[in-house]
Amino acid sequence: MNNMTKSVRSVAPEMTVGDLYRLFATDNYDAYPVVRDDVVVGFVTKLDALKVFACTTDHILPHYDDRMGTTVDEIMSCEVISVEPDTSLQRVLQLMVAHRLKSLPVIDKYHHLLGIIAREDVMRALARCTKRQTPPLVPCETVRCLRLV
């Protein structure tokens, strides 16, 4: 069973905030993995993109055009909380709750992006598992049902 989304859009570290805003508007995603040379190097969220417009002590209003030219590598989080394909959904959910995340990139041991797992993916997988439960579910079957892949 496959619980992650494999077709994932990622962004380059050199992308501008202006281009990132356009992607957020068209895709309606909350975050993107940041990829350089096929390796995940960061994660950027809508909140990260909004932070560039926060007022600073030396300026009352940030210069809009200047801030739209900010690049993703200036605002992304380099400490990426991610999971591997064999991570259980219980662990995924634990990470999401602990770090207040809406989605996590799924990467292999070489940090290549394989997919993304979002809250909605976890909810769908749990719903599928509970539908199968007529008698009490055998623990090994639960584990199989709640894997990412």
Beta strands, then each sheet from edge to edge (+ up, - down):
strand 1: 31-36
strand 2: 39-45
strand 3: 103-107
strand 4: 113-118
sheet 1: 1+ 2-
sheet 2: 3+ 4-
end
